[in-house]
Amino acid sequence: MEYRVEELAAKAGVSVDTLRFYKSKGLMRQPRRVGRIALYDNDDLERLLHIRALQAKGFTLVVIGRILRGEMDAVDEALVEAVMSDPDDQSDSGLEEFLSLAELAERAGVPVALLAALESESVLIPRRHEGEARYTDADLAALRSGLHMLEYGLPISDVLELARQYHSATRAVAERAVALFDTHVRQSLRRSGIAEAEAAGRLVEAFRQLLPDTVTLVAHQFRRTLLAAAQEHIEAVGDNAELAAVRVEALNRLESAGAVGH
C-alpha cells in the first residue's frame, strides 16, 4: 500500500509535524513523488513505528539515526537500552516515575527557575526518557540533601561552586570507567564470536552488575576521604570540647549513620 503524508502519520499515531521533523533529521527516506504528492509505503510505516519504539525506550534521535543506518547492531542497542534504565533509580514498587523539571520543583518545593539554573550548571543532570529530559526520585532525594546544606547556613554560591568542582572531577573518572568497560568488556564480547543475542545479554548483565559496583566503590572512597578531611580539619582548628565530641562521633556513629541514611 501507499500512503500520503497525512495517512502515514495517522497510521503511526504521530502528527504530520512530527513526521516532517523526523524527515528533516534524516530518519525517514525520501518518498516517491507523483507530481507534488509524496507517497510512502509499508516499509516507511515500519520504519516510522521503529523510530517511535526506540524513542519510547529513551533513545535519542542521534542514536536512533545510527541504528537505522546500521552503525549500531543489536548488541549495542541492548546496551543503550540498559544505560537508559538506571537500576539504582527504582521506586519501592519497582517502577520508575519520570518527572518533568516543573514536577520536580513542585515535589521539592523550590522555584523552577532555581532548578533550571542548577541544570544549566550540570549540578542537576537529567535522564533521557522518551526523548525528553526527565528526573526520578533519586534526583528528588539528592536535591533535598542539597537543600539541607543550605538550611545549615552554607551560602548557595559556595554550594554551587563545590558542585561544579565535583562534577568536573567525577566526569573525568566516569569517562575513564566507561572507556575501561568498552575496551575490556564490550569489545572483548564482540570479538568472542558468540551469537549476537547471547553477546547482548552478557553485555547488559555486565553493565548492570558493574554500574552499582563502581558507584559503591566511588561513594565509599569519597565518604572515607571526606571523613578523614573533616577529622584532620577539626584537629587543626577545634578546641578540646569539639575534638572530644568529633572523635566519639567518628568512632561510633558517623559513617554507619551516613550509610543507613543513604
C-alpha positions as CSV (number, residue, x, y, z in Angstrom):
1,M,0.0,0.0,0.0
2,E,1.0,3.6,-0.4
3,Y,0.1,6.5,1.9
4,R,0.0,10.2,1.7
5,V,1.9,12.0,4.5
6,E,-1.3,12.5,6.5
7,E,-2.3,8.9,6.1
8,L,1.2,7.6,7.1
9,A,1.2,9.9,10.2
10,A,-2.3,8.7,11.2
11,K,-1.3,5.0,10.8
12,A,1.7,5.5,13.1
13,G,-0.1,7.6,15.6
14,V,2.0,10.7,15.2
15,S,1.4,14.2,13.9
16,V,2.3,15.4,10.4
17,D,4.7,17.9,12.0
18,T,6.5,15.0,13.9
19,L,6.8,13.0,10.7
20,R,8.3,16.0,8.9
21,F,10.6,16.6,11.8
22,Y,11.9,13.0,11.6
23,K,12.4,13.6,7.8
24,S,14.4,16.8,8.5
25,K,16.7,14.8,10.7
26,G,17.3,12.2,8.0
27,L,15.5,9.4,9.9
28,M,12.9,8.9,7.1
29,R,13.7,8.0,3.5
30,Q,12.7,10.3,0.6
31,P,9.2,9.4,-0.5
32,R,8.1,8.6,-4.0
33,R,6.6,11.6,-5.7
34,V,3.7,11.8,-8.1
35,G,3.7,15.4,-9.2
36,R,3.6,17.3,-5.9
37,I,2.2,14.4,-3.9
38,A,4.6,12.5,-1.6
39,L,3.8,8.8,-1.3
40,Y,5.1,6.4,1.4
41,D,4.8,2.6,1.5
42,N,4.7,-0.1,4.2
43,D,8.5,-0.1,4.6
44,D,8.2,3.6,5.6
45,L,5.4,2.8,8.0
46,E,7.6,0.1,9.7
47,R,10.5,2.5,9.8
48,L,8.3,5.1,11.5
49,L,7.0,2.7,14.0
50,H,10.5,1.5,14.8
51,I,11.6,5.1,15.4
52,R,8.7,5.6,17.8
53,A,9.5,2.3,19.6
54,L,13.1,3.4,20.1
55,Q,12.1,6.8,21.3
56,A,9.8,5.2,23.8
57,K,12.9,3.3,25.2
58,G,14.6,6.7,25.7
59,F,16.9,6.6,22.7
60,T,18.0,10.0,21.4
61,L,17.4,10.9,17.8
62,V,21.2,10.7,17.2
63,V,21.3,7.1,18.5
64,I,18.2,6.2,16.5
65,G,19.8,7.5,13.3
66,R,22.9,5.4,13.9
67,I,20.7,2.3,14.4
68,L,18.7,3.0,11.3
69,R,21.9,3.4,9.3
70,G,23.2,0.1,10.5
71,E,26.1,1.7,12.5
72,M,24.8,0.0,15.7
73,D,23.7,-3.6,15.9
74,A,21.5,-5.4,18.4
75,V,24.4,-5.8,20.9
76,D,24.9,-2.0,21.1
77,E,21.2,-1.4,21.1
78,A,20.7,-3.6,24.1
79,L,23.5,-1.8,26.0
80,V,22.0,1.6,25.2
81,E,18.6,0.5,26.5
82,A,20.3,-0.7,29.7
83,V,22.0,2.6,30.1
84,M,18.7,4.4,29.7
85,S,17.3,2.3,32.6
86,D,19.3,3.0,35.7
87,P,18.9,0.1,38.1
88,D,19.5,2.3,41.1
89,D,16.6,4.7,40.2
90,Q,13.8,2.4,41.2
91,S,10.9,3.2,43.5
92,D,9.6,0.9,46.2
93,S,7.1,-0.6,43.7
94,G,10.0,-1.3,41.2
95,L,8.6,1.1,38.7
96,E,10.2,4.4,37.9
97,E,8.3,7.7,37.9
98,F,9.7,10.2,35.4
99,L,9.2,13.8,36.4
100,S,9.5,17.0,34.3
101,L,11.5,19.9,35.7
102,A,8.3,21.6,36.8
103,E,7.0,18.4,38.6
104,L,10.4,18.0,40.3
105,A,10.3,21.6,41.5
106,E,6.8,21.1,42.9
107,R,7.8,18.0,44.8
108,A,10.8,19.7,46.2
109,G,9.0,22.9,47.0
110,V,11.5,25.1,45.2
111,P,11.2,27.5,42.2
112,V,11.5,26.0,38.7
113,A,14.0,28.8,37.8
114,L,16.3,27.6,40.5
115,L,16.3,24.0,39.2
116,A,16.8,25.4,35.6
117,A,19.9,27.2,36.8
118,L,21.2,24.0,38.5
119,E,20.6,22.1,35.3
120,S,22.5,24.7,33.2
121,E,25.4,24.3,35.6
122,S,25.4,20.5,35.3
123,V,24.6,20.3,39.0
124,L,21.3,18.7,38.2
125,I,21.7,16.1,35.5
126,P,18.5,14.7,33.8
127,R,17.9,11.3,32.4
128,R,16.5,10.9,28.8
129,H,13.1,9.2,28.7
130,E,11.1,9.1,25.5
131,G,13.3,11.7,24.1
132,E,12.7,14.2,26.9
133,A,14.7,15.4,29.9
134,R,13.2,13.7,33.0
135,Y,14.0,13.2,36.7
136,T,13.3,10.5,39.2
137,D,13.0,10.0,43.0
138,A,16.8,9.8,43.1
139,D,17.1,13.4,41.9
140,L,14.5,14.4,44.4
141,A,16.5,12.8,47.2
142,A,19.7,14.4,46.1
143,L,18.0,17.8,45.8
144,R,16.7,17.6,49.3
145,S,20.2,16.8,50.5
146,G,21.4,19.9,48.9
147,L,18.6,21.9,50.5
148,H,19.7,20.6,53.9
149,M,23.1,22.1,53.3
150,L,21.5,25.5,52.7
151,E,19.4,25.1,55.9
152,Y,22.6,24.8,57.9
153,G,23.8,28.2,56.6
154,L,26.1,27.2,53.7
155,P,26.0,30.0,51.0
156,I,24.3,28.8,47.9
157,S,27.1,30.3,45.7
158,D,29.6,28.2,47.5
159,V,27.5,25.1,47.4
160,L,27.1,25.5,43.6
161,E,30.8,26.1,43.1
162,L,31.5,22.9,45.2
163,A,29.0,21.0,43.0
164,R,30.7,22.3,39.8
165,Q,34.1,21.2,41.0
166,Y,32.8,17.8,41.9
167,H,31.1,17.4,38.6
168,S,34.3,18.2,36.7
169,A,36.3,15.7,38.7
170,T,33.7,12.9,38.6
171,R,33.1,13.4,34.9
172,A,36.8,12.6,34.2
173,V,36.6,9.5,36.4
174,A,33.3,8.4,34.7
175,E,34.7,8.8,31.2
176,R,37.7,6.7,32.2
177,A,35.4,4.0,33.7
178,V,33.3,3.9,30.5
179,A,36.5,3.6,28.4
180,L,37.6,0.6,30.5
181,F,34.2,-1.0,30.2
182,D,34.3,-0.5,26.4
183,T,37.8,-1.9,26.0
184,H,37.7,-4.9,28.3
185,V,34.0,-5.9,28.3
186,R,32.2,-4.6,25.2
187,Q,35.0,-5.1,22.6
188,S,36.0,-8.4,24.2
189,L,32.5,-9.7,23.8
190,R,32.3,-8.5,20.2
191,R,35.5,-10.4,19.4
192,S,34.4,-13.6,21.1
193,G,32.3,-14.8,18.1
194,I,29.3,-15.8,20.2
195,A,25.8,-15.3,18.9
196,E,24.5,-11.7,18.8
197,A,21.7,-12.4,21.2
198,E,23.9,-14.0,23.8
199,A,26.5,-11.3,23.4
200,A,23.8,-8.6,24.0
201,G,22.6,-10.5,27.1
202,R,26.1,-10.8,28.6
203,L,26.8,-7.1,27.9
204,V,23.7,-5.9,29.6
205,E,24.3,-8.3,32.5
206,A,27.9,-6.9,32.9
207,F,26.7,-3.3,32.8
208,R,24.0,-3.9,35.4
209,Q,26.5,-5.6,37.7
210,L,29.4,-3.2,37.2
211,L,27.4,0.0,37.5
212,P,26.4,-0.4,41.1
213,D,29.8,-1.9,41.9
214,T,31.5,1.2,40.5
215,V,29.1,3.5,42.3
216,T,29.7,1.7,45.6
217,L,33.5,1.9,45.2
218,V,33.5,5.6,44.3
219,A,31.0,6.5,47.1
220,H,32.9,4.5,49.7
221,Q,36.2,6.2,48.8
222,F,34.6,9.7,48.8
223,R,33.0,9.0,52.2
224,R,36.2,7.9,53.8
225,T,38.1,10.8,52.2
226,L,35.5,13.3,53.4
227,L,35.6,11.9,57.0
228,A,39.4,12.0,57.0
229,A,39.4,15.6,55.8
230,A,36.8,16.6,58.4
231,Q,38.7,15.0,61.2
232,E,42.0,16.5,60.2
233,H,40.4,19.9,59.9
234,I,38.8,19.9,63.4
235,E,42.0,18.5,64.9
236,A,43.8,21.6,63.4
237,V,41.3,24.3,64.5
238,G,39.0,22.8,67.1
239,D,39.0,23.3,70.8
240,N,39.1,20.5,73.3
241,A,35.4,20.0,73.6
242,E,34.9,19.9,69.8
243,L,37.8,17.5,69.4
244,A,36.3,15.1,72.0
245,A,32.8,15.3,70.5
246,V,34.0,14.7,66.9
247,R,36.3,11.8,67.9
248,V,33.4,10.0,69.7
249,E,31.1,10.6,66.8
250,A,33.6,9.5,64.2
251,L,34.4,6.3,66.0
252,N,30.9,5.3,66.9
253,R,28.3,6.7,64.6
254,L,29.3,9.0,61.7
255,E,30.0,6.5,58.9
256,S,27.3,4.0,59.8
257,A,24.7,6.7,60.3
258,G,25.5,8.1,56.8
259,A,25.3,4.7,55.3
260,V,21.9,4.0,56.8
261,G,20.7,7.4,55.7
262,H,21.5,6.6,52.1
